[in-house]
Amino acid sequence: MKKFVTFIAFALSVVTAGAQHYYQDSNNSEMLRHCTRHESCRKEVVLPGVNGYNVYKADLHTHTIFSDGQVLPALRVREAWIDGLDIMAVTEHVEYRPHEDTFVDYLEDYVSKKYDKAVNNRIGDDVTKEGIMVDLNYCVQQSQSAAKQYGLLIIPGCEITRNGTTVGHFNALFTSDNNTIYDPDPVQAVRNAKAQNALVMHNHPGWTRKNIDFTETEKVLYGEGLIDGVEVMNGAEFYPGIVDRVNERGLFIAANSDIHATTAIDYRLNGTERPMTLIFAKDKSLESIKEALVADRTLALGFNTVCGAEQLLKDFFVAGVKTQVVSVDSKDRSTVLLTNCTSVPYLIKVGNGNPRYLDPFSTISLRSAAGEKVLKFQVLNMFSAKDAHPIVEVSF
């Protein structure tokens, strides 16, 4: 009998423990909800303000089903917020919208306009004006509507999409009317965007190529001063040589996802985070963000690598890493704690020593030379040029 009572008690304890994984639905008394199945929470990416500017996390290159992406604008906006972004640009392809075939087939009994699949479902330099019969601002409007509940800033834009190998791809940002940008001549299409006071970003400059050399079209665009920024990172692509280009030409640097699927599939499930363009601005308004891009106050962050102008990299590091002297020995050598207060990991090298990892929200201990009140080290996961990493000095 005693054994039976003990068994019942054990069984009840298991049931009770199991029940703790559920909670009672507030509207349905016959329904329990599992505690671990809850709404997705926003991941906060903690970064320091620098030189009186706030830092805003942006993705300046995204796609939805309104060109060749795989999700609706509302989901694209929601995942951007969940991923910790503050800003998202809507940059559907102007000339390449393959999903329209599916839309038209599904709605064929409801539409009366003639639709030329051969024109609309390809990337080509000879696409005709008549092939664009839709409102290219619609996705921007849908994204802006969805973003209201998240406080996410939407930058209106589009992607001028011609042959990637022989011409190139370019995002027009801060557009006022995407319907007036197309022209058979890609250079004129970029000029049309600039006529709207848009900023133009050169996308994935080495995609489908052997190097990052200019195409004939790109030579004209750069020569006319029509390019304002360049992607140094696109998805998992990284072009170190672009750091030199933006520094030499006075352009903003960017790291973007160019997302077509979902960031969960392309990044989170692989244990990585989406690339981000870090924008240093006074506030999160279109005017302020645009001013920051014009002034080239950006850094590119992707796969734990940060790229940009040398001084901004140094200022960014110093703003987010705190120092504390904990002891001084008989030879006047200080033991200094270095605390990383940000979400960005760092790989630092002091002198000829081995690299040291300074993980996010962690602390390491370093020792100064006798009598020195400054620590000097190289930050190896920062690129201030193609083959250069900034040397940071931290006083204590």
Secondary structure, 3 states (H helix, E strand, C coil): CHHHHHHHHHHHHHHHHHHCCEEECCCCCCCEEECCCCCCCCCCCCCCCECCEEEEEEECCECCCCCCCCCCHHHHHHHHHHCCCCEEEEEEECCCCCCHHHHHHHCCCCCCCCCCHHHHCCCCCCCCHHHCCCCCCHHHHHHHHHHCCCCCEEEEEEEEECCCCCCCEEEEECCCCHHHCCCCCHHHHHHHHHHCCCEEEECCCCCCCCCCCCCHHHHHHHHCCCCCEEEEEECCEECCHHHHHHHHHCCEEEEECCECCCHHHHCHHHCCCCCEEEEEECCCCHHHHHHHHHCCCEEEEECCEEECCHHHHHHHHHHHEEEEEEEECCCCCEEEEEEECCCCCEEEECCCCCCEEECCCCEEEEECCCCCCEEEEEECCEECECCECCEEEEEC
